[in-house]
Each structure stands twice: as C-alpha cells, then as structure tokens.
Amino acid sequence: MARSLTVLIAGGSGMIGSALTELLQQKGHDVRHLSRNPSSSTSHVQSYAWAPGAEPLDLDQLSQDIGKPIDVIVNLAGSTISKMPWTAKRKKVILDSRIDATSTIVDAIARAQHKPEVLINGSAVGFYGDRDNEILTESSSQGVGFLAEVVAQWEEAAMPATQHTRVVLARTGLVLGDHGALSPLKLITKFFASGPLAGGKDWWPWISLEDEARALAFLIDHDVTGAVNLVGPESATSATVMKELARQLKRPFWLPAPGFAISLVLGQAGRELLLSSQHIVPEVLLTSGFSFSDQTISEGVRSALR
C-alpha cells in the first residue's frame, strides 16, 4: 500500500467531499475537514474552524494540532449554483465564496513552513460556456457567460500556489449522485414529467459520484498539473440522460420542456445550467491512465440510483 497521507478537505461535508473522504479513508489516509461551523458537523471526521475571506488560515498551527504535516489540500468549498434565481446578490455570493476560500488557502500555503505536496482546487466545466457541438478538451479556450467568468477567476485565484506546490484544477461536470444536480431531475421523473429539454440535443458532461471521488484520489497520487476535466468517457445529450433516468425509474419519457419556458422561469441560471451544450472529453484523465468505473450514461445513472 502507498504511504498514508494527511489530507485536509475544505467542503468535506458536501456530496463530493463525503464520497472522497470515505474513499481516502478506505485507502488508509488520514482525512481532516475545514468547516465554518465544526461544532455542528455530523461527520465523524475531525473538523477545524476557518473563516475564508475574513481570517487567515495557519497551516503550521493545524499541523501541530494534528500532530503531523498536512500533505494534501483539497478545496471543494463554494456556495451552490443550483439555488435560483441568480440575482445580483446571489451571483456575488457564488463568486465570492469561491474566491475567498481559494485565496485563503493559497495565502496559507505561501506562509506555511511545511508546504503541502499538492493542492487539488475545485473548478467546473462552466469554464467552457455554451459551445454547441464543439469537442472540448482541457486546452480549449474559455467560453462566455456568468459561470465561465466565475470559473476563470476561481482558477486564477489558485495559480499563485504553483510557486509552492503542485496545483490541479478539477473541472467537474454534472455529478450523478444521491443529491446535487440529479435530485431535481429525479423528482421531475418520478412525477411522470420527464422529457427532452429544449429538444434534448445539448451535450451534458456527466460523471458518476463514484468516479468523481476516484478521479480526485487519482489526481492526488499522480503527477498531473493544471486543468483536468472530470467528466465521463462517453458523451451524452440531455435527452439521453433524462431518458435513461426515466427508464431506470420505470417512468415515461414524454413531456418536452421548451427552451423558452425554462429560460422564462429560471432565467440565466436555467440557460447556463440546463440549456448549455458542452461536448467535453476527459483527455488528461484518459492519457494519465485513469480507468472509469462507470463508462456509459446507463452505468452512471445506475450507480447514482443504487
């Protein structure tokens, strides 16, 4: 077995953070969390208080408290983008929560006597914007839109850490898990209202929760740097995803939702989250030797519903 690492996760109590924590513990690593309210945490993992954007983070003091150096930092902190509508106030919270968390960690790494070996910083496929049928890899350019701007600033905030440690920007797609973005789609389907969204031809870059956690753990162990697309190996349209969900939940797939209605009800959030087309390839993961557990959308949905 590879050596045991001390891993500090910001946002460790969320869906992805919880899955990653469990996987890393199974691998024999010592996992700790950063939390705004550690006393209210229901996790069995030791949590430490932090106040991103308001107070500095002292990694050396944390290492003393833990009794050993921090080897890895995984930053998954950031306010959810699924809360709608995206008012001006909501947009500010979405951006500031990501920049504050990332900058606080980057500053802490710069000041630390013992530097972590790697920073895995959260990111998102929103970087690419709406690109129709264009095939997108990690070398593709930034797109346009609110999410593209947020992700670009989010990633830029992490880059100063490259002076001190290896930095990975984990551009995550639609994670198929018990909670998160799949929850409202499951609800729609269970109430017999599933169908193609705006024609169903938009590409949705999906990944199963299991593979999301496995990919993050892989990036800790392998010498990869820069942007990495965390999406499944088989591309799928929104209609394919919704149809497969309906099939496995034994519900009909029949009620189309026109794009103008989604845009009218959900505004910019609906357009960028549900009506954006991103045909993304996980090129870096594949060339680095990562093997997906869920290769197809059918396997991904089955894993999420299991």
DOFISE-200031 format. One record per residue (C-alpha): x negated, y negated, z; residue number from 1. Coordinates in steps of 0.25 Angstrom, whole numbers. Each point is the difference from the previous one (the first is absolute). Example, Ala and Ser with C-alpha at 12.3 -4.5 7.8 and 13.67 -1.06 7.14 Angstrom:
BEGIN
+-------+-------+-------+-------+
!     X !     Y !     Z ! gulum !
+-------+-------+-------+-------+
!   -49 !    18 !    31 !     1 !
!    -6 !   -14 !    -2 !     2 !
+-------+-------+-------+-------+
***
This chain:
BEGIN
+-------+-------+-------+-------+
!     X !     Y !     Z ! gulum !
+-------+-------+-------+-------+
!     0 !     0 !     0 !     1 !
!    -5 !   -14 !    -3 !     2 !
!    -4 !    -9 !    12 !     3 !
!    11 !    -6 !     8 !     4 !
!     3 !   -15 !    -2 !     5 !
!     6 !   -10 !     8 !     6 !
!    11 !    -7 !    -8 !     7 !
!     7 !   -13 !     3 !     8 !
!    13 !    -2 !    -7 !     9 !
!     8 !   -13 !    -1 !    10 !
!    14 !     3 !    -3 !    11 !
!    -1 !    14 !     5 !    12 !
!    14 !     2 !     5 !    13 !
!     6 !    -2 !   -14 !    14 !
!     4 !    11 !    -9 !    15 !
!   -13 !     1 !    -7 !    16 !
!    -8 !    -3 !    12 !    17 !
!     7 !    11 !     8 !    18 !
!    -3 !    10 !   -11 !    19 !
!   -14 !    -4 !    -1 !    20 !
!    -2 !     1 !    15 !    21 !
!     5 !    14 !     0 !    22 !
!    -8 !     4 !   -11 !    23 !
!   -13 !    -6 !     5 !    24 !
!     2 !     7 !    14 !    25 !
!     2 !    13 !    -7 !    26 !
!   -14 !    -2 !    -6 !    27 !
!    -6 !    -2 !    14 !    28 !
!    -1 !   -15 !    -1 !    29 !
!     2 !   -10 !    12 !    30 !
!    11 !   -10 !    -4 !    31 !
!     4 !   -12 !     7 !    32 !
!    10 !   -11 !    -4 !    33 !
!     0 !   -15 !     0 !    34 !
!    14 !    -5 !     4 !    35 !
!     7 !   -14 !     4 !    36 !
!     7 !     7 !    11 !    37 !
!    -7 !    12 !     4 !    38 !
!     8 !     2 !    13 !    39 !
!    12 !     2 !    -9 !    40 !
!    -6 !    10 !    -9 !    41 !
!     7 !    14 !     0 !    42 !
!   -13 !     6 !    -6 !    43 !
!    -8 !    10 !     8 !    44 !
!   -13 !    -7 !    -6 !    45 !
!    -7 !   -10 !     8 !    46 !
!     4 !   -14 !    -4 !    47 !
!    -8 !   -13 !     2 !    48 !
!     6 !   -14 !    -1 !    49 !
!    -3 !   -10 !   -10 !    50 !
!     5 !   -13 !    -6 !    51 !
!    -4 !    -2 !   -14 !    52 !
!    -1 !   -14 !    -4 !    53 !
!     1 !    -5 !    14 !    54 !
!   -12 !     7 !     8 !    55 !
!   -13 !     6 !    -5 !    56 !
!    -2 !    15 !     0 !    57 !
!   -12 !     5 !     8 !    58 !
!    -4 !    13 !    -6 !    59 !
!   -12 !     1 !    10 !    60 !
!     9 !    -1 !    12 !    61 !
!     9 !    10 !    -6 !    62 !
!   -11 !    10 !    -3 !    63 !
!    -4 !    -2 !    15 !    64 !
!    14 !     3 !     4 !    65 !
!     1 !    12 !    -9 !    66 !
!   -14 !     5 !     5 !    67 !
!    -6 !     1 !   -14 !    68 !
!    -1 !    -8 !   -13 !    69 !
!    11 !    -2 !   -10 !    70 !
!    -4 !     7 !   -13 !    71 !
!    12 !    -3 !    -9 !    72 !
!    11 !   -11 !     0 !    73 !
!    13 !     2 !    -8 !    74 !
!     8 !   -13 !    -1 !    75 !
!    15 !     3 !    -4 !    76 !
!     6 !   -12 !     8 !    77 !
!    10 !    -9 !    -8 !    78 !
!    14 !    -4 !     1 !    79 !
!    10 !     8 !    -8 !    80 !
!     3 !    -4 !   -14 !    81 !
!    13 !     7 !     0 !    82 !
!     7 !   -10 !     9 !    83 !
!     9 !    -9 !   -10 !    84 !
!     2 !   -10 !    -5 !    85 !
!   -14 !    -6 !    -2 !    86 !
!     3 !   -14 !     6 !    87 !
!   -12 !   -10 !     0 !    88 !
!    -1 !     4 !    15 !    89 !
!     0 !    15 !    -3 !    90 !
!   -11 !    -2 !   -11 !    91 !
!    -9 !    -7 !    10 !    92 !
!     2 !    11 !    10 !    93 !
!    -4 !    11 !   -10 !    94 !
!   -12 !    -8 !    -5 !    95 !
!    -5 !    -5 !    14 !    96 !
!     2 !    14 !     7 !    97 !
!   -10 !     6 !   -10 !    98 !
!   -10 !   -11 !    -1 !    99 !
!     0 !    -2 !    15 !   100 !
!    -2 !    15 !     3 !   101 !
!   -11 !     1 !   -11 !   102 !
!    -8 !   -12 !     4 !   103 !
!     0 !     3 !    15 !   104 !
!    -6 !    14 !    -3 !   105 !
!   -10 !    -6 !   -10 !   106 !
!    -4 !   -10 !    10 !   107 !
!    -1 !    11 !    11 !   108 !
!    -9 !     8 !    -9 !   109 !
!    -9 !   -12 !    -3 !   110 !
!    -2 !    -2 !    15 !   111 !
!    -2 !    14 !     4 !   112 !
!   -13 !     5 !     4 !   113 !
!     4 !    14 !    -4 !   114 !
!     6 !    -1 !   -14 !   115 !
!    11 !    11 !    -4 !   116 !
!    -5 !     9 !   -12 !   117 !
!    13 !    -4 !    -8 !   118 !
!    12 !    -9 !    -1 !   119 !
!    12 !     6 !    -7 !   120 !
!     9 !   -12 !    -2 !   121 !
!    14 !     1 !    -4 !   122 !
!     4 !    -5 !   -13 !   123 !
!    11 !     2 !   -10 !   124 !
!     4 !     3 !   -15 !   125 !
!     7 !   -13 !     0 !   126 !
!   -13 !    -6 !    -4 !   127 !
!     3 !     4 !   -15 !   128 !
!    13 !    -7 !    -1 !   129 !
!    11 !     5 !   -10 !   130 !
!    -8 !     6 !   -12 !   131 !
!    11 !     8 !    -8 !   132 !
!    -7 !    12 !    -6 !   133 !
!   -15 !    -5 !     1 !   134 !
!    -8 !    11 !     7 !   135 !
!    -7 !    -6 !    12 !   136 !
!   -13 !     5 !     7 !   137 !
!    -8 !    -7 !    11 !   138 !
!    -7 !    -8 !   -11 !   139 !
!    13 !    -6 !    -5 !   140 !
!     2 !   -15 !     2 !   141 !
!     9 !    -7 !    11 !   142 !
!    14 !    -2 !    -4 !   143 !
!    10 !   -11 !     3 !   144 !
!    10 !    -2 !    10 !   145 !
!     1 !    -2 !    15 !   146 !
!    -5 !    14 !     4 !   147 !
!   -12 !    -1 !   -10 !   148 !
!    -4 !   -13 !     7 !   149 !
!     2 !     6 !    14 !   150 !
!    -9 !    12 !    -3 !   151 !
!   -11 !    -8 !    -7 !   152 !
!    -1 !    -9 !    12 !   153 !
!     1 !    12 !     9 !   154 !
!   -12 !     7 !    -7 !   155 !
!    -8 !   -12 !    -1 !   156 !
!     1 !    -2 !    15 !   157 !
!    -6 !    14 !     2 !   158 !
!   -12 !    -2 !    -9 !   159 !
!    -9 !    -8 !     9 !   160 !
!    -1 !    14 !     8 !   161 !
!    -8 !     5 !   -12 !   162 !
!   -12 !    -7 !     6 !   163 !
!     0 !     9 !    12 !   164 !
!     7 !    13 !    -4 !   165 !
!     6 !     9 !   -11 !   166 !
!    14 !    -6 !    -3 !   167 !
!    12 !     7 !    -7 !   168 !
!    12 !    -7 !    -5 !   169 !
!    11 !    11 !     1 !   170 !
!    11 !    -5 !   -11 !   171 !
!    12 !     8 !     4 !   172 !
!    12 !     3 !    -8 !   173 !
!    14 !     5 !     4 !   174 !
!    -3 !     9 !    12 !   175 !
!    10 !    12 !     0 !   176 !
!     3 !     2 !    15 !   177 !
!    10 !     1 !    10 !   178 !
!     1 !   -15 !     2 !   179 !
!    -5 !   -12 !    -8 !   180 !
!     5 !    -2 !   -14 !   181 !
!     6 !    13 !    -2 !   182 !
!    10 !    -2 !    11 !   183 !
!    10 !    -9 !    -8 !   184 !
!    -1 !     8 !   -12 !   185 !
!     4 !    13 !     8 !   186 !
!    11 !    -8 !     6 !   187 !
!     5 !    -4 !   -14 !   188 !
!    -1 !    14 !    -5 !   189 !
!     7 !     7 !    12 !   190 !
!    12 !   -10 !    -2 !   191 !
!     2 !     5 !   -15 !   192 !
!    -5 !   -13 !    -5 !   193 !
!   -13 !     4 !    -7 !   194 !
!    -3 !    -3 !   -14 !   195 !
!   -10 !    -7 !    -9 !   196 !
!    -4 !   -14 !     4 !   197 !
!    -1 !   -10 !   -12 !   198 !
!     0 !    11 !   -10 !   199 !
!   -10 !     8 !     9 !   200 !
!   -12 !    -2 !   -10 !   201 !
!    -9 !    -7 !    10 !   202 !
!   -12 !     7 !     5 !   203 !
!    -1 !     3 !    15 !   204 !
!   -13 !     3 !     5 !   205 !
!     3 !    10 !    11 !   206 !
!    -8 !     9 !    10 !   207 !
!     4 !    10 !    11 !   208 !
!    -2 !    -4 !    14 !   209 !
!    -9 !    12 !     2 !   210 !
!    -9 !    -4 !   -12 !   211 !
!     0 !   -14 !     5 !   212 !
!    -6 !     4 !    13 !   213 !
!    -9 !    11 !    -7 !   214 !
!    -5 !   -11 !    -9 !   215 !
!    -4 !   -10 !    11 !   216 !
!    -7 !    11 !     8 !   217 !
!    -7 !     4 !   -13 !   218 !
!    -5 !   -15 !    -2 !   219 !
!    -6 !     0 !    14 !   220 !
!    -8 !    12 !    -3 !   221 !
!    -5 !    -3 !   -14 !   222 !
!    -9 !   -11 !    -5 !   223 !
!    11 !    -8 !    -8 !   224 !
!     1 !   -15 !     0 !   225 !
!     9 !   -11 !    -5 !   226 !
!    14 !     2 !    -5 !   227 !
!     7 !    14 !    -1 !   228 !
!    13 !     3 !    -5 !   229 !
!     8 !     8 !    10 !   230 !
!    11 !     6 !    -9 !   231 !
!     3 !    14 !    -5 !   232 !
!    -6 !     6 !   -12 !   233 !
!    13 !     1 !    -8 !   234 !
!     7 !   -13 !    -4 !   235 !
!    15 !    -1 !     1 !   236 !
!    10 !    -9 !    -3 !   237 !
!    10 !    -6 !    10 !   238 !
!    11 !     9 !    -7 !   239 !
!    -8 !    12 !     2 !   240 !
!    -3 !    -3 !    14 !   241 !
!    15 !    -3 !     3 !   242 !
!     5 !    12 !    -8 !   243 !
!   -10 !    10 !     7 !   244 !
!     5 !    -6 !    14 !   245 !
!    14 !     3 !    -4 !   246 !
!    -3 !    14 !    -5 !   247 !
!    -7 !     4 !    13 !   248 !
!    11 !    -7 !     9 !   249 !
!    11 !     7 !    -9 !   250 !
!     6 !   -13 !    -4 !   251 !
!     5 !    -5 !   -13 !   252 !
!    -9 !   -10 !    -8 !   253 !
!    10 !    -8 !    -8 !   254 !
!     2 !   -14 !     5 !   255 !
!    -9 !   -10 !    -7 !   256 !
!    -4 !   -13 !     6 !   257 !
!    -2 !   -11 !   -10 !   258 !
!   -13 !    -9 !     2 !   259 !
!     8 !   -13 !     1 !   260 !
!     8 !     5 !    12 !   261 !
!   -13 !     5 !     7 !   262 !
!    -6 !   -14 !    -3 !   263 !
!    12 !    -7 !     4 !   264 !
!     2 !     7 !    14 !   265 !
!   -15 !     2 !     4 !   266 !
!    -6 !   -12 !    -8 !   267 !
!   -15 !     0 !    -2 !   268 !
!    -2 !    12 !    10 !   269 !
!     9 !     9 !    -9 !   270 !
!    -7 !    -4 !   -13 !   271 !
!   -14 !     2 !     6 !   272 !
!     3 !    13 !     8 !   273 !
!    10 !     7 !    -9 !   274 !
!     0 !    -6 !   -14 !   275 !
!   -16 !    -1 !    -1 !   276 !
!    -6 !    10 !    -9 !   277 !
!   -14 !     5 !     3 !   278 !
!    -6 !    12 !    -7 !   279 !
!   -12 !     2 !     9 !   280 !
!   -10 !    11 !     0 !   281 !
!    -8 !     4 !    12 !   282 !
!   -13 !     0 !    -8 !   283 !
!   -10 !    -2 !    12 !   284 !
!     6 !    11 !     8 !   285 !
!     0 !    10 !   -11 !   286 !
!   -14 !    -3 !    -4 !   287 !
!    -5 !     1 !    14 !   288 !
!     5 !    14 !     1 !   289 !
!    13 !    -2 !     8 !   290 !
!    11 !    11 !    -1 !   291 !
!    14 !    -3 !     1 !   292 !
!     9 !     9 !     8 !   293 !
!    13 !    -6 !    -7 !   294 !
!    -3 !     0 !   -15 !   295 !
!    14 !    -3 !    -5 !   296 !
!    11 !    -9 !     4 !   297 !
!     8 !    13 !     3 !   298 !
!   -11 !     4 !    10 !   299 !
!     0 !   -14 !     6 !   300 !
!    14 !    -1 !     2 !   301 !
!     1 !    14 !     6 !   302 !
!   -12 !    -4 !     9 !   303 !
!     8 !   -12 !     5 !   304 !
!    13 !     7 !     3 !   305 !
!    -7 !    12 !     6 !   306 !
+-------+-------+-------+-------+
***
